[in-house]
């Protein structure tokens, strides 16, 4: 690795400013996972219908995914710090609306407003890291901290939610966002430098609309397929999304003020970074959604105990990101990226092989190794992406990166979650009473006599374990294939700082 010593090092103020950016990233990621533990209480207290609850869960991710690229471009135009502060204000206001919502309609509206605020936080923080840290080694360290913060938020959300629900009412899990956002609004002008604004560039409104539909269509189709199976509606959503994507790409090629510089994808390092980010999101999303039912229903852990099981993976994420950052100073980032993906594959293989064990320790060991590999891979992949971003387009590039994460998560949940569900239903075909999920089996078992309940729970646990194992092995194969592709594309002649 070659470091340009002439490039100025980041000052103490810049590193303190990074803390402000990490606070925003922590809250944005925590807000998604906190609903996993708070959901049942909210649904009961507000008497939500099943359809309303699905909208409460889905609105945030759907709206945010569709706006990430547009918000990134908006930050390039008006200033990324300004966009961060606008988003923080929206995030705090929406948290108050949700926490005090008296009914499902206002709760869903609040989640939509929260998504608009959330769509500003990820691309603005990521693009500000690009402009605040000129030295590549320091920028990679900052990206490692950013990656770990997102993982920490996702893991700590259920823990914090469980603690708050034991002492206060359900609205507290959202109102807790307000003090940190107030702190951010005070500290950002003091510690975070404003990036240069490209006032001459106009916001491509047509491109923004087309990108929103292009992202929204496939996500809606995937979510609908997961919930109800294939249908005319899912096919239509996918078709509209594909058509919008074609229109978007065609428009970007000739638009004077395009949202995206499509020539970025000619860089192998940029494209590999996006592909690695998408794959990591698919793996963690697809396997992660299966972990809580596994711990709570199969192994009988309480919600809080199962949330605390996320602490070792959180430590693994920190270790992976820190190790990748340190080693990248002297070794090939491409080689380290390949090693990161191989680590992911190894962790998934261990998790799959131990899913049917009598205790969860083996699975948690494999899952921790997976998250460690993901921490290393995501840190390096984000560096590959942002290293290719010109300062004036850093927001748009960050928006692309975060959109790939959202799409990867949706695809991972659809692919791996559906695969586990197919195995579960196949193995329990013909068994009475019929169950569609291991959670439903647990509920039904509570109404049956002791012997029948034990038999049903045993069969359901075995079927779920087999489905989880197959999903883990499939994800391991995907990670291994990507490692080979990355090596073939980039390994020859890779040097630090090469494009």
C-alpha positions in Angstrom: 0.0 0.0 0.0 1.3 3.4 -1.0 0.3 6.4 1.2 0.6 9.9 -0.1 2.3 11.7 2.9 1.7 15.0 1.2 -2.1 14.6 1.8 -3.0 16.4 5.0 -4.1 14.2 8.0 -7.6 14.8 9.5 -7.6 17.1 12.5 -9.0 16.4 15.9 -12.1 18.4 14.9 -12.7 16.2 11.9 -12.5 13.0 14.1 -15.0 14.6 16.5 -17.2 15.4 13.5 -17.0 11.7 12.6 -18.6 11.0 16.0 -21.6 13.2 15.0 -22.0 11.3 11.7 -21.8 8.0 13.5 -24.6 9.1 15.9 -26.8 9.7 12.9 -25.9 6.3 11.4 -26.5 4.5 14.8 -30.1 5.9 15.1 -31.0 5.2 11.4 -30.0 1.5 11.8 -31.4 1.1 15.3 -34.9 2.4 14.3 -35.4 -0.6 11.9 -34.5 -3.4 14.3 -36.1 -1.9 17.4 -39.5 -2.8 15.9 -38.6 -6.5 16.0 -39.1 -6.5 19.7 -41.6 -3.7 20.1 -43.9 -4.8 17.3 -46.3 -7.1 19.2 -46.8 -4.5 21.9 -47.5 -1.7 19.4 -49.9 -3.9 17.5 -51.8 -4.9 20.6 -52.0 -1.3 22.1 -53.2 0.3 18.9 -55.4 -2.6 17.8 -53.7 -2.7 14.4 -55.0 -5.0 11.7 -52.6 -7.4 10.0 -52.6 -5.2 6.9 -51.8 -2.1 9.0 -49.0 -3.8 10.7 -47.4 -4.9 7.4 -47.5 -1.2 6.3 -45.9 -0.1 9.6 -43.1 -2.6 9.0 -42.6 -2.0 5.3 -43.2 1.7 4.8 -39.8 2.8 6.2 -37.7 0.5 4.1 -39.7 1.0 0.9 -39.8 4.8 1.0 -36.2 5.1 2.1 -34.9 2.8 -0.6 -36.7 4.8 -3.3 -35.3 8.1 -2.1 -31.6 7.3 -1.4 -30.1 8.2 -4.8 -32.2 11.4 -5.0 -31.3 12.5 -1.5 -27.6 11.8 -2.3 -27.8 14.1 -5.4 -29.7 16.7 -3.4 -26.8 16.7 -0.9 -24.4 17.3 -3.7 -26.4 20.4 -4.7 -27.3 22.1 -1.4 -24.5 20.8 0.8 -24.3 17.5 2.6 -24.1 18.9 6.1 -27.2 21.0 5.4 -29.0 17.9 4.1 -27.9 15.9 7.2 -29.4 18.6 9.5 -32.6 18.8 7.6 -32.9 15.0 7.8 -32.1 15.0 11.5 -34.9 17.5 12.1 -37.3 15.4 10.1 -36.2 12.3 11.9 -36.8 13.8 15.3 -40.2 15.3 14.4 -41.3 12.0 12.8 -40.2 10.1 16.0 -42.4 12.4 18.1 -45.3 11.8 15.7 -44.9 8.0 15.9 -44.3 7.9 19.6 -47.5 9.9 20.3 -49.6 8.3 17.5 -53.1 7.4 18.7 -54.0 5.1 15.8 -52.5 3.1 13.0 -53.0 5.7 10.3 -50.8 8.3 12.0 -48.3 5.6 12.9 -47.9 4.7 9.2 -47.7 8.4 8.2 -45.0 8.9 10.8 -43.0 6.0 9.5 -43.2 7.5 6.0 -41.9 10.9 7.2 -39.2 9.0 9.2 -38.2 7.3 6.0 -37.7 10.6 4.3 -35.4 11.7 7.1 -33.6 8.4 7.1 -33.0 8.6 3.4 -30.9 11.7 4.0 -28.8 10.3 6.9 -27.0 7.4 5.2 -25.9 9.1 1.9 -25.0 12.4 3.7 -22.9 10.7 6.4 -21.2 8.4 3.9 -20.5 11.3 1.4 -19.2 13.5 4.2 -16.7 10.9 5.2 -15.5 11.0 1.6 -14.9 14.7 1.7 -13.7 15.0 5.3 -11.0 12.4 5.1 -8.5 13.0 2.3 -6.0 10.3 3.2 -7.1 6.9 2.1 -5.9 5.1 5.2 -7.9 7.5 7.5 -10.9 7.3 5.2 -10.9 3.5 5.4 -10.7 3.7 9.2 -13.7 6.1 9.2 -15.6 3.7 6.9 -14.8 0.8 9.2 -16.3 2.8 12.2 -19.3 3.6 10.0 -19.8 0.0 9.1 -19.5 -1.2 12.8 -21.9 1.6 13.9 -24.7 0.3 11.5 -24.2 -3.2 12.8 -24.2 -2.0 16.4 -27.5 -0.1 15.8 -29.1 -3.1 14.2 -28.1 -5.4 17.2 -28.7 -2.9 20.0 -32.1 -1.9 18.7 -33.9 -5.0 20.1 -31.9 -4.8 23.3 -32.8 -1.2 23.9 -36.4 -1.8 22.9 -36.7 -4.7 25.4 -35.4 -2.5 28.2 -37.7 0.4 27.4 -40.8 -1.7 27.1 -40.1 -3.3 30.5 -40.3 0.2 32.2 -42.3 2.5 29.9 -45.0 2.5 27.2 -44.4 1.6 23.6 -43.9 5.2 22.4 -40.7 5.5 24.3 -38.9 3.3 21.8 -39.3 6.2 19.2 -39.1 9.2 21.5 -35.7 8.0 22.5 -34.5 9.3 19.1 -35.3 12.9 19.9 -32.4 13.9 22.4 -29.7 12.5 20.1 -31.1 14.3 17.1 -31.2 17.6 19.1 -27.5 17.0 20.0 -26.7 16.3 16.4 -28.3 19.6 15.3 -26.2 21.5 17.9 -22.9 19.7 17.2 -23.0 19.4 13.4 -22.4 23.1 12.6 -19.5 23.1 15.1 -17.7 19.9 14.2 -18.8 18.9 10.6 -17.4 21.0 7.8 -19.8 21.8 5.0 -18.9 20.3 1.7 -18.7 22.3 -1.5 -22.1 22.9 -3.1 -22.8 22.5 -6.8 -25.4 25.2 -7.1 -25.3 25.2 -10.9 -26.5 21.6 -11.1 -30.2 21.1 -11.3 -32.0 18.3 -9.6 -33.1 15.8 -12.3 -36.7 15.5 -11.2 -37.7 13.1 -14.0 -34.7 10.9 -13.2 -35.6 11.1 -9.5 -39.1 9.9 -10.2 -37.9 7.1 -12.5 -35.3 5.9 -10.0 -38.0 5.9 -7.3 -40.3 3.6 -9.3 -37.3 1.5 -10.5 -36.3 0.7 -6.9 -39.9 0.6 -5.5 -41.2 -1.9 -8.1 -38.9 -4.8 -7.4 -39.0 -4.3 -3.7 -42.8 -4.4 -3.6 -42.8 -7.5 -5.8 -40.3 -9.3 -3.6 -42.2 -8.4 -0.4 -45.5 -9.4 -1.9 -44.0 -12.7 -3.1 -42.7 -13.4 0.5 -46.1 -12.6 2.1 -48.6 -14.1 -0.4 -46.7 -15.9 -3.1 -46.5 -15.1 -6.8 -49.5 -13.3 -8.3 -50.5 -10.9 -11.0 -49.8 -8.0 -8.7 -46.3 -9.1 -8.0 -45.6 -9.7 -11.7 -47.0 -6.2 -12.5 -44.9 -4.6 -9.8 -41.7 -6.2 -11.1 -42.6 -5.3 -14.7 -43.2 -1.7 -13.9 -39.9 -1.6 -11.9 -38.0 -3.1 -14.8 -39.6 -0.7 -17.3 -38.8 2.3 -15.1 -35.1 1.1 -14.8 -34.8 0.9 -18.6 -36.3 4.4 -18.9 -34.0 5.7 -16.1 -30.8 4.4 -17.7 -31.8 5.7 -21.1 -32.6 9.1 -19.6 -29.4 9.3 -17.6 -27.3 8.7 -20.8 -28.7 11.9 -22.4 -29.8 14.1 -19.5 -27.8 17.3 -19.1 -28.0 17.2 -15.3 -28.2 13.4 -14.7 -28.6 12.0 -11.3 -26.0 9.3 -12.0 -22.7 9.3 -13.9 -23.1 5.8 -15.4 -19.5 5.8 -16.5 -18.6 5.0 -12.9 -19.7 1.4 -13.5 -16.8 1.1 -16.1 -14.5 1.0 -13.1 -14.1 -2.6 -12.0 -13.3 -1.6 -8.4 -16.4 0.5 -8.2 -18.6 -2.2 -9.7 -17.0 -4.9 -7.5 -17.6 -2.7 -4.4 -21.3 -2.3 -5.3 -21.6 -6.1 -5.9 -19.9 -6.9 -2.6 -22.1 -4.5 -0.7 -25.2 -6.0 -2.3 -24.1 -9.5 -1.5 -23.3 -8.8 2.1 -26.7 -7.1 2.6 -28.4 -10.1 1.0 -26.6 -12.6 3.2 -27.1 -10.7 6.5 -30.7 -9.8 5.6 -31.7 -13.2 4.5 -30.0 -15.2 7.3 -30.6 -12.5 9.9 -34.4 -12.6 9.5 -34.2 -16.3 10.4 -32.1 -16.0 13.6 -34.7 -14.5 16.0 -37.3 -17.3 15.4 -34.5 -19.8 15.7 -33.3 -18.5 19.1 -36.7 -17.8 20.6 -38.9 -20.6 19.3 -36.5 -23.5 18.6 -34.3 -22.8 21.7 -36.8 -21.1 23.9 -34.9 -17.9 24.6 -36.8 -14.8 25.7 -36.8 -11.7 23.4 -34.3 -9.9 25.6 -32.0 -13.0 25.9 -32.1 -13.6 22.1 -31.3 -9.9 21.6 -28.3 -10.2 24.0 -27.0 -13.1 21.8 -26.3 -10.3 19.2 -23.4 -9.0 21.3 -20.8 -11.5 20.1 -21.7 -10.8 16.4 -21.4 -7.0 17.2 -17.9 -7.6 18.6 -17.2 -9.7 15.5 -18.2 -6.8 13.2 -15.8 -4.5 15.1 -13.0 -7.0 14.9 -13.5 -7.6 11.2 -13.6 -3.9 10.3 -10.6 -3.0 12.5 -8.6 -5.9 11.1 -9.4 -5.0 7.5 -8.5 -1.4 8.1 -5.1 -2.2 9.8 -4.1 -4.8 7.2 -5.1 -2.7 4.2 -2.2 -0.3 5.1 0.4 -2.9 4.0 -1.5 -5.5 2.0 -3.6 -5.7 -1.1 -7.2 -4.5 -0.5 -8.4 -6.9 -3.2 -6.8 -9.9 -1.4 -8.4 -8.7 1.9 -11.8 -8.4 0.2 -11.5 -11.9 -1.1 -10.5 -13.1 2.4 -13.5 -11.3 3.9 -15.9 -13.1 1.5 -14.3 -16.4 2.3 -14.7 -15.7 6.0 -18.4 -15.0 5.4 -18.7 -18.3 3.6 -16.9 -20.1 6.4 -19.1 -18.6 9.0 -22.3 -19.5 7.1 -21.0 -23.1 6.6 -20.4 -23.5 10.3 -23.9 -22.0 11.1 -25.6 -24.3 8.6 -23.7 -27.4 9.9 -24.6 -26.7 13.6 -28.2 -25.4 13.1 -29.7 -28.7 14.3 -27.5 -29.0 17.4 -29.1 -29.3 20.8 -27.7 -25.9 21.8 -27.3 -22.6 19.9 -23.7 -22.0 20.7 -22.3 -23.6 17.5 -24.7 -21.6 15.4 -23.9 -18.4 17.2 -20.1 -19.1 16.7 -20.6 -19.4 12.9 -22.9 -16.4 12.8 -20.3 -14.3 14.7 -17.7 -15.4 12.1 -20.1 -14.4 9.3 -20.6 -10.9 10.8 -16.9 -10.5 11.3 -16.4 -11.3 7.6 -19.2 -8.9 6.7 -17.6 -6.1 8.7 -14.3 -6.5 6.9 -16.0 -6.9 3.5 -18.3 -3.9 3.9 -15.5 -1.6 5.0 -13.3 -2.5 2.0 -16.2 -2.4 -0.4 -17.3 1.0 0.7 -13.7 2.2 0.3 -13.7 0.8 -3.3 -16.9 2.7 -4.1 -16.0 6.0 -2.5 -12.4 6.0 -3.8 -13.9 6.3 -7.2 -16.3 9.2 -6.3 -15.3 12.7 -7.3 -16.0 15.1 -4.5 -18.8 16.9 -6.3 -20.7 13.6 -6.9 -19.9 11.9 -3.5 -23.6 12.2 -2.4 -24.9 10.5 -5.5 -22.3 7.7 -5.2 -23.2 7.2 -1.6 -26.9 7.0 -2.6 -26.1 4.2 -5.1 -24.2 2.3 -2.4 -27.0 2.5 0.1 -29.6 1.6 -2.5 -27.6 -1.5 -3.3 -27.8 -2.4 0.4 -31.5 -2.0 0.5 -32.1 -4.0 -2.7 -29.6 -6.7 -1.4 -31.5 -7.0 1.8 -34.9 -7.3 0.0 -33.5 -10.0 -2.4 -31.8 -11.9 0.5 -34.9 -12.0 2.6 -37.0 -13.1 -0.5 -34.5 -15.8 -1.6 -33.2 -17.2 1.6 -36.4 -16.7 3.6 -38.5 -18.3 1.0 -36.1 -21.2 0.7 -36.3 -21.9 4.4 -40.1 -21.6 4.3 -40.3 -24.1 1.4 -38.2 -26.7 3.3 -40.3 -26.1 6.4 -43.6 -26.6 4.7 -42.4 -29.6 2.6 -41.2 -31.5 5.7 -44.5 -30.8 7.6 -46.7 -31.7 4.6 -49.6 -33.9 5.8 -48.9 -33.4 9.5 -51.9 -32.4 11.6 -52.5 -29.8 12.7 -51.0 -27.9 9.7 -48.7 -25.0 10.5 -47.2 -22.4 8.2 -44.3 -21.3 10.4 -42.4 -22.4 13.5 -43.9 -19.5 15.4 -47.4 -20.6 14.5 -46.5 -24.2 15.5 -45.5 -22.9 18.9 -48.8 -21.1 19.3 -50.8 -24.2 18.3 -48.8 -26.4 20.5 -49.8 -24.4 23.5 -53.4 -25.6 22.9 -52.6 -29.3 22.6 -52.1 -32.1 25.2 -48.5 -32.6 26.4 -47.5 -35.5 24.1 -49.0 -34.0 20.9 -47.6 -30.6 21.8 -44.1 -32.1 22.2 -44.4 -34.0 19.0 -45.5 -31.0 17.0 -42.8 -28.7 18.5 -40.1 -31.3 17.8 -41.2 -31.8 14.2 -41.5 -28.0 13.6 -38.0 -27.3 15.2 -36.4 -30.0 13.0 -38.0 -28.7 9.8 -37.1 -25.1 10.7 -33.5 -26.1 11.5 -33.2 -27.9 8.1 -34.6 -24.9 6.3 -32.2 -22.6 8.1 -29.3 -24.9 7.3 -30.1 -25.0 3.6 -30.4 -21.2 3.5 -27.0 -20.8 5.2 -25.3 -23.2 2.9 -26.9 -21.4 -0.1 -25.6 -18.1 1.2 -22.2 -19.7 1.8 -22.0 -20.8 -1.9 -23.0 -17.3 -3.0 -20.2 -15.7 -0.9 -17.7 -18.2 -2.2 -18.6 -17.6 -5.8 -18.3 -13.9 -5.4 -14.9 -14.3 -3.8 -13.7 -16.2 -6.9 -15.2 -13.5 -9.2 -13.5 -10.7 -7.3 -10.2 -12.5 -7.4 -10.5 -13.1 -11.2 -11.5 -9.5 -11.9 -9.2 -7.6 -9.6 -6.4 -9.6 -8.1 -3.9 -9.4 -10.9 -1.8 -6.3 -10.5 -3.9 -4.9 -7.7 -2.1 -2.1 -5.8 -3.3 0.2 -3.2 -5.0 3.2 -4.7 -5.4 1.6 -8.2 -8.7 2.1 -9.9 
